[in-house]
């Protein structure tokens, strides 16, 4: 059984992350306008996201919802794990 885990990330240098299935060709015209930056691909879906060196990004891993647990209860559990990780 896994305990909730939160990872915090900073971006240096700035960069663009592509969603797992997003074609790189879609963002090529944009890349030239953005100037020098890193390009990475996320394991999750979605579209390109610009990451600035001043932002803080997080990811979390939690056990699968218990059978019968509501979506709201699952979100509350995730947010509780994030809050606990930030209490330093």
Backbone bond lengths (Angstrom), bond angles and torsions (degrees), N, CA, C in turn:
res aa  C-N    CA-C-N  psi(-1)  N-CA   C-N-CA  omega(-1)  CA-C   N-CA-C  phi
1 X - - - 1.459 - - 1.529 108.69 -
2 X 1.308 116.40 133.96 1.464 122.74 -176.61 1.518 111.12 -97.43
3 X 1.318 115.28 137.25 1.459 120.58 172.67 1.526 108.25 -81.38
4 X 1.334 118.19 151.22 1.466 118.96 175.57 1.526 110.37 -56.79
5 X 1.324 116.05 135.93 1.455 121.85 -178.97 1.516 109.01 -129.24
6 X 1.327 116.20 130.71 1.462 122.11 177.77 1.516 107.86 -117.54
7 X 1.320 116.48 133.36 1.460 121.76 174.95 1.524 107.98 -116.91
8 X 1.312 115.18 136.59 1.464 121.65 178.67 1.515 108.42 -110.50
9 X 1.345 116.18 138.89 1.460 121.93 -177.20 1.519 110.02 -128.73
10 X 1.333 115.50 143.64 1.460 122.19 168.21 1.521 106.29 -114.56
11 X 1.304 117.57 154.93 1.460 121.96 -178.11 1.524 109.71 -114.20
12 X 1.303 115.97 111.70 1.461 120.72 176.23 1.524 106.85 -146.09
13 X 1.292 117.76 113.26 1.461 128.42 1.17 1.530 111.86 -78.16
14 X 1.322 115.34 179.33 1.459 119.87 177.10 1.520 109.25 -59.40
15 X 1.332 116.15 158.40 1.454 117.81 -177.56 1.509 113.44 -163.48
16 X 1.291 114.23 172.35 1.450 123.13 -179.57 1.523 107.24 -120.21
17 X 1.340 116.52 126.71 1.465 118.82 176.10 1.519 109.06 -110.13
18 X 1.310 115.24 131.04 1.459 121.70 179.84 1.520 109.63 -95.80
19 X 1.331 116.17 147.84 1.449 120.51 173.21 1.518 110.57 -67.14
20 X 1.293 116.23 158.94 1.467 122.02 -173.85 1.526 113.97 -50.95
21 X 1.325 117.62 -43.10 1.468 120.64 -174.90 1.527 113.33 -107.01
22 X 1.315 117.49 7.18 1.464 120.11 -178.76 1.521 110.57 -73.90
23 X 1.330 117.38 125.88 1.466 119.26 178.57 1.529 111.30 -66.41
24 X 1.299 116.41 132.56 1.464 121.55 179.79 1.531 111.23 -59.44
25 X 1.319 116.13 -33.52 1.467 120.45 -178.46 1.531 111.84 -58.81
26 X 1.349 117.58 -28.24 1.475 121.02 -179.61 1.519 112.29 -60.65
27 X 1.307 117.58 -32.34 1.456 119.31 -173.02 1.528 112.99 -104.94
28 X 1.314 118.52 -1.61 1.471 120.48 -178.26 1.527 112.85 -54.68
29 X 1.343 120.66 -45.49 1.470 119.05 178.55 1.535 112.31 -61.47
30 X 1.318 116.97 -34.11 1.452 121.74 179.84 1.529 111.74 -70.62
31 X 1.300 117.58 -35.81 1.471 121.72 -176.62 1.519 111.74 -58.23
32 X 1.307 117.37 -41.28 1.465 120.20 -179.24 1.525 110.66 -63.90
33 X 1.315 117.61 -37.90 1.462 121.49 -179.33 1.529 112.34 -71.57
34 X 1.329 117.71 -26.97 1.461 121.06 -176.86 1.523 113.77 -80.54
35 X 1.307 117.10 -17.36 1.456 119.34 -177.84 1.518 111.14 82.26
36 X 1.342 117.18 -169.92 1.468 121.00 -175.93 1.538 111.57 -63.74
37 X 1.297 116.19 132.87 1.462 121.83 178.36 1.525 109.51 -167.07
38 X 1.314 114.68 164.97 1.455 121.03 176.10 1.528 109.62 -82.88
39 X 1.306 116.84 154.05 1.453 122.27 175.72 1.526 107.63 -128.60
40 X 1.333 115.92 122.91 1.465 120.95 179.52 1.524 108.81 -131.49
41 X 1.311 116.01 163.08 1.467 121.09 177.09 1.523 108.29 -118.01
42 X 1.349 115.20 128.80 1.459 120.70 177.46 1.514 110.27 -80.97
43 X 1.315 116.03 157.11 1.469 120.03 175.79 1.524 110.90 -81.36
44 X 1.327 116.70 -9.96 1.464 121.41 178.62 1.517 110.00 -96.73
45 X 1.311 116.33 167.10 1.457 121.03 179.88 1.516 111.86 -80.39
46 X 1.308 114.95 -164.55 1.461 120.67 178.98 1.515 111.58 101.35
47 X 1.306 114.00 -173.50 1.458 122.20 -176.85 1.521 110.54 -103.29
48 X 1.325 115.49 179.73 1.459 122.08 -179.38 1.530 110.59 -62.16
49 X 1.337 114.76 141.83 1.464 121.97 177.00 1.519 107.34 -129.66
50 X 1.330 115.61 129.86 1.456 121.07 176.34 1.524 108.58 -85.28
51 X 1.330 117.00 129.20 1.461 122.35 -179.95 1.520 108.94 -114.63
52 X 1.317 115.61 123.28 1.453 122.43 -179.08 1.526 109.99 -95.96
53 X 1.302 116.95 153.27 1.469 120.30 -178.86 1.526 112.72 -66.47
54 X 1.325 118.46 -12.25 1.468 121.32 -179.67 1.526 112.82 -96.00
55 X 1.298 118.00 -2.95 1.462 119.68 -178.18 1.524 111.46 -91.34
56 X 1.299 114.51 160.74 1.452 122.26 174.61 1.523 106.30 -120.51
57 X 1.316 116.95 123.14 1.458 122.70 -178.32 1.516 108.41 -111.33
58 X 1.327 116.74 147.48 1.456 118.72 177.95 1.513 110.68 -133.16
59 X 1.311 114.81 155.72 1.457 122.06 170.19 1.515 106.11 -133.90
60 X 1.303 116.37 156.97 1.467 119.32 179.66 1.512 110.71 -143.59
61 X 1.329 113.64 151.11 1.455 121.89 176.18 1.511 106.45 -127.70
62 X 1.316 115.20 129.55 1.463 120.26 179.44 1.522 108.67 -134.20
63 X 1.313 116.58 157.39 1.467 118.36 174.57 1.527 110.14 -60.82
64 X 1.310 116.42 154.80 1.467 120.90 177.42 1.526 109.01 -58.92
65 X 1.333 116.94 146.26 1.468 119.57 178.66 1.531 110.89 -55.85
66 X 1.303 114.50 142.37 1.468 119.36 176.38 1.517 108.78 -64.69
67 X 1.295 115.86 148.67 1.465 119.76 179.43 1.531 108.38 -56.28
68 X 1.316 115.84 127.68 1.457 121.17 179.68 1.523 114.17 88.52
69 X 1.353 117.84 -5.51 1.463 119.75 178.77 1.528 109.09 -71.09
70 X 1.313 116.74 135.85 1.463 120.30 -179.77 1.523 110.29 -75.75
71 X 1.317 116.13 161.18 1.452 121.39 177.05 1.526 109.34 -60.68
72 X 1.315 117.29 -42.93 1.459 121.33 179.49 1.537 110.64 -59.59
73 X 1.316 117.64 -44.75 1.463 121.17 179.30 1.530 110.34 -63.60
74 X 1.332 117.67 -37.43 1.457 121.46 178.42 1.524 110.20 -64.65
75 X 1.329 117.59 -45.55 1.466 121.06 177.23 1.522 111.15 -61.31
76 X 1.316 117.09 -41.26 1.461 120.39 178.99 1.524 110.55 -61.72
77 X 1.312 117.08 -39.75 1.459 121.13 178.89 1.529 110.53 -64.38
78 X 1.311 116.91 -42.83 1.463 121.25 179.19 1.525 110.36 -64.09
79 X 1.310 116.70 -47.49 1.466 119.71 -178.39 1.526 111.54 -65.34
80 X 1.308 117.03 -33.90 1.468 120.85 176.38 1.537 109.49 -62.78
81 X 1.326 117.22 -42.80 1.473 121.12 178.50 1.529 110.43 -62.21
82 X 1.317 117.39 -41.53 1.462 120.57 178.93 1.526 110.41 -64.11
83 X 1.326 117.06 -46.62 1.463 120.44 178.84 1.526 111.73 -60.38
84 X 1.310 117.26 -42.74 1.469 121.03 179.39 1.519 110.81 -63.23
85 X 1.311 117.73 -37.18 1.469 120.09 -179.19 1.518 111.83 -69.91
86 X 1.313 117.24 -25.58 1.473 120.78 -178.43 1.527 112.12 -89.02
87 X 1.311 118.14 -8.43 1.470 121.47 178.49 1.524 108.49 -81.69
88 X 1.299 115.41 96.66 1.464 120.31 -177.28 1.505 109.87 -111.17
